[in-house]
Amino acid sequence: LSYRWLLNEFPVFIPLDKRRFVSQTNGNLYIANVEASDKGNYSCFVSSPSITKSVFSKFIPLIPQADRAKVYPADIKVKFKDTYALLGQNVTLECFALGK
């Protein structure tokens, strides 16, 4: 499966950059340091090249809130599943850290 996200309408796909990342493991969209320009309606576009089928999720609204000066303490809780790989094969691991 391949995951892409669009903003407000097709075919305005979200460009991936230092702030935005789409996990190809679970399809989640991660946005670091949300900005006012991130406001809008998001839809996930999932495609499968092997069966040449694509689907869209329902739109999910994102409304950035004004900074309320909340400070969250660092809190890292890690529970990773065991990952197995054959010798000589490639493996992709994803790690996401949140906080300020």
N, C-alpha and C positions, 0 to 999 in steps of 0.2 A: 504494500500500500504506500501511497505517496500523499503527504498532507500539505496543504497550502491554506492560507487564510486570506479572506478578502474583506475589504472595508467598504461598507455602505452599498455597493453594487458590483455586479460582475461586469467587466473583468479587472476591477481595481484590486490587484493582489498586493498584500503588504510586503514591502521590500524588507529583506532581512538585513540587519546592520548590527552595530554594537549594542543597541538597546532591545532589539527584537530577535527572537529565536523560536523556531518551530521544531519541536521534538519529533523526529521521524520514528521514534519508538512508540509514543502514545498519542501523537497529534496535538499535544498541548501547545498553546501559544504563550510564550513568556515575554513580558515587557518589563525591562528594568527602568526605573525612574520615569514613571508615567508623566506625560506632558499634556497640556491642554489640547494640542493637535491630535492626540490619540482618541479624542471623543468620537464616537460613532457606533455603528452597528456592525458587528463582526460575524462572519459565517465561515465555518470550516469546509473546505473543498477536499474531498477524499477521492482519489482515483486509484484504479487497479489496472496497470497495463496488461496484465496477463488475461483479464477477462474484458478489457476495454469498456469498463463501466466507471462512472463517476457519480458522486452524490454530494449534495450541499446540506449542511446543518441548518437549523432555524437560526435566525439572526439573534445575536446576544448583544444587548446595548452596554456600552462602556461610557460612564459619565465620571470624568475626573473630578475629585473634590478639592476644594481649597486646602492648602497645607494647614493642618491643625497643630503643628509642632509636636506631634507624638513621636516619642523616641522609643523604639523597640529594642530591648536587649538582645544581644546575639544569642541565638538558641538553635543549636544544631542537633537534630535527632536523626541518626542515620540507622536505617534498617535496609540494607541492600540484599537482594536475592543473590544466591550463588550464581556465578557466571562461568560457563564452561566453554572452552574453545579447543579445537584440534591444533596440535603443533603445526606451525607454518600457515595458519589461517589468520585472517584479520578479525578483530573484535572492536566494537564501539561501546564505550561506556559514557554515560551522561551524568553530570553532577550539576546541581543548581544550588546556589547560595542566595539567600534573601536577607535583607537588612540594610541598615544605613550606618 
